[in-house]
Amino acid sequence: MSNDAVVTINRKFSRPSAELIKPFSDVPTGYVVDVQGRRGALDCSIKPMFDFPSVAGPAVTVQTVPDDNLAPYLAMDVLQSGDVLVIANGGWTGSSVVGDLIAGMFKNIGVAAIVTDGAVRDVAGLKQVGVPVFARGLTANSPQKNGPGAVGLEVSIGGAVIRSGDLIVGDRDGVVVLPQEKIPSALEGLQAVREKERKIEALIAEGLKKPDWVKAFLAGEGVKYID
């Protein structure tokens, strides 16, 4: 590669198999958080721009700079059907990083969702395109296409570090990242999380007012009463 390269593109990363990803397609983001120590969600400022079904897919990461979206366009050479495009731009919201036209091209590629800590535009058009979009906000301003940037390298976004190939799960509650190497163990733990949620929901339906652990804590030495 030339030392004068404007954008660095890493194509040497692995994606989890479709078989590993499929069980997460209908899993609430909260479950994915619970199965990995109650962590993994991106900052709440990165939120869905319109209503759409939950989504799960491998990340393809893009690092760009404020007021520029050259690198997301060049990511088209790497993206595959089912991928989740993750665009980090340092939280810049002065101009958009994605609009409905580029989103339409991503849809034609088969991109499952777009996640960015920046802003997007053309929300009506984005909704019509139908690719789920998570972003920090909306602005009508358009970006430049000068670079620099990178595709396929590690990025920091929303308080989390994401690598291409990590699993991204998104729904109305936001976006969660699950490192690729933790997917198998997370799959094993999901059944326990589902069962725990099912039991609590059943107890609530029966009139539960305080769980047993709250009763035990209230009766212990960790609480001081002033009556």
C-alpha positions in Angstrom: 0.0 0.0 0.0 1.2 3.5 -0.8 2.3 5.7 2.1 0.0 8.3 0.6 -3.1 6.2 1.0 -6.1 8.2 2.2 -8.1 5.2 3.5 -6.8 1.9 4.9 -9.0 -1.1 4.2 -8.5 -4.3 6.2 -10.2 -7.3 4.5 -8.5 -9.9 6.7 -11.1 -10.5 9.4 -13.4 -13.4 10.0 -17.2 -13.3 10.4 -19.2 -15.6 12.7 -21.2 -18.2 10.8 -24.8 -17.7 10.0 -25.6 -20.6 12.3 -24.1 -18.8 15.2 -25.8 -15.5 14.4 -29.3 -16.9 13.7 -30.3 -17.6 17.4 -29.7 -13.9 18.2 -32.1 -12.6 15.5 -35.0 -12.4 18.0 -33.1 -12.0 21.2 -33.8 -8.7 23.1 -30.7 -6.6 23.6 -31.2 -6.8 27.3 -30.7 -10.5 27.2 -27.4 -10.1 25.3 -26.3 -7.6 27.9 -27.3 -9.9 30.8 -25.5 -12.9 29.3 -22.2 -11.0 29.3 -22.1 -9.5 32.8 -24.7 -6.8 32.3 -22.6 -4.9 29.9 -22.1 -4.4 26.1 -24.7 -1.7 25.3 -23.6 1.4 23.3 -24.3 4.8 24.8 -28.0 5.6 24.9 -27.4 8.6 22.6 -27.1 6.0 19.7 -30.7 5.2 19.2 -33.1 3.9 16.5 -34.1 6.6 14.0 -37.5 4.9 13.2 -39.4 1.7 14.1 -38.1 -1.6 12.7 -37.7 -5.2 13.7 -34.7 -6.3 15.8 -31.5 -7.1 14.0 -28.4 -9.1 14.5 -25.3 -9.4 12.3 -21.5 -9.2 12.2 -19.9 -5.8 12.4 -18.0 -4.2 9.5 -16.3 -1.2 11.1 -15.5 2.1 9.6 -13.5 4.9 11.1 -14.1 8.3 9.5 -13.5 11.9 10.6 -15.9 14.7 11.3 -17.7 16.1 8.2 -16.6 13.2 5.9 -18.1 10.0 4.6 -15.5 8.8 2.1 -14.7 5.7 4.1 -18.3 4.5 4.4 -18.5 4.5 0.6 -15.3 2.6 0.3 -16.6 0.0 2.7 -18.9 -1.1 -0.1 -16.0 -3.2 -1.3 -15.9 -5.2 1.9 -19.6 -5.4 3.0 -21.5 -8.6 2.5 -25.2 -9.5 2.9 -26.2 -9.7 6.5 -23.4 -7.3 7.8 -24.0 -4.5 10.2 -22.1 -1.4 9.1 -20.6 0.4 12.2 -19.4 4.0 11.5 -17.4 5.8 14.1 -16.7 9.5 13.6 -16.0 10.7 17.1 -19.6 11.7 17.8 -19.6 14.6 15.2 -23.2 15.7 14.5 -22.5 18.9 12.5 -23.2 17.0 9.3 -24.6 13.6 8.3 -22.6 10.5 7.7 -25.4 8.6 6.0 -28.4 9.6 4.0 -31.1 7.8 2.1 -29.2 7.4 -1.2 -26.2 5.7 0.3 -28.5 3.7 2.5 -30.2 2.5 -0.6 -26.9 1.2 -2.0 -26.2 -0.5 1.3 -29.6 -2.2 1.1 -28.8 -3.5 -2.4 -25.6 -5.0 -0.9 -27.7 -6.7 1.8 -26.6 -4.7 4.8 -28.7 -5.7 7.8 -28.3 -2.4 9.7 -26.3 0.8 10.0 -24.9 2.1 13.4 -23.1 5.4 13.8 -22.2 7.7 16.7 -22.7 10.6 14.2 -25.8 12.1 12.6 -27.9 11.0 9.6 -30.2 12.8 7.2 -33.3 12.1 5.1 -35.2 10.2 7.8 -38.3 9.8 5.6 -36.2 8.3 2.9 -34.2 6.2 5.3 -37.5 4.8 6.6 -38.6 4.0 3.0 -35.3 2.3 2.3 -36.0 0.2 5.3 -32.5 -0.6 6.5 -32.4 -0.2 10.3 -30.4 2.9 11.3 -29.1 3.7 14.8 -27.5 7.2 15.1 -26.9 10.0 17.5 -29.2 12.4 15.7 -30.5 14.1 12.6 -29.1 17.0 10.5 -29.8 18.2 7.0 -26.1 19.1 6.5 -24.2 16.9 4.0 -20.6 15.7 4.5 -17.5 16.0 2.4 -15.7 13.0 0.7 -12.0 13.6 1.3 -11.0 11.2 4.0 -9.0 10.1 5.8 -10.5 6.9 7.2 -10.3 3.2 7.7 -12.4 0.1 7.0 -12.2 -3.1 9.0 -10.1 -1.9 11.8 -10.9 -1.6 15.5 -13.1 1.4 16.4 -14.4 3.0 19.6 -18.0 4.0 19.5 -20.6 4.7 22.1 -18.3 3.7 24.9 -17.4 0.4 23.4 -14.6 -1.1 21.3 -15.9 -2.9 18.3 -13.9 -5.1 15.8 -15.1 -6.3 12.5 -16.7 -9.7 13.0 -18.1 -8.9 16.4 -21.8 -9.5 16.7 -24.1 -6.5 16.7 -27.6 -6.8 18.1 -30.1 -3.9 17.9 -33.7 -3.2 18.8 -35.8 -0.4 20.2 -33.7 -0.3 23.3 -30.5 0.4 21.4 -27.4 -1.5 20.3 -25.3 -4.1 22.0 -22.0 -5.5 20.9 -20.9 -9.1 21.7 -17.2 -9.9 20.9 -16.9 -12.6 18.4 -15.0 -15.0 20.7 -17.8 -14.8 23.3 -20.6 -15.8 20.9 -20.5 -19.5 21.7 -20.6 -19.1 25.5 -23.3 -16.4 25.2 -25.4 -18.9 23.2 -25.1 -21.4 26.1 -26.1 -18.7 28.6 -29.1 -17.4 26.8 -31.3 -20.3 27.8 -30.7 -19.5 31.5 -31.5 -15.8 30.9 -34.7 -16.7 29.1 -35.7 -19.1 31.8 -35.0 -16.5 34.6 -37.0 -13.9 32.8 -39.9 -16.3 32.2 -40.1 -17.2 35.9 -40.1 -13.6 37.0 -42.7 -12.6 34.5 -44.9 -15.5 35.8 -44.5 -14.4 39.4 -45.3 -10.8 38.5 -48.5 -12.0 36.7 -49.4 -13.9 39.9 -49.0 -10.6 41.9 -45.4 -10.5 43.1 -44.6 -7.3 44.9 -41.1 -7.9 46.2 -38.7 -10.6 45.1 -37.2 -12.8 47.8 -33.7 -11.3 47.5 -35.2 -7.8 48.3 -37.0 -9.3 51.3 -33.7 -10.8 52.5 -31.8 -7.6 52.1 -34.4 -5.6 53.9 -34.2 -8.1 56.8 -30.4 -8.0 57.0 -27.8 -5.6 58.4 -27.4 -3.7 55.2 -30.4 -1.5 55.9 -30.8 1.1 58.7 -34.4 2.0 59.5 -35.4 5.4 60.9 -39.0 5.0 62.3 
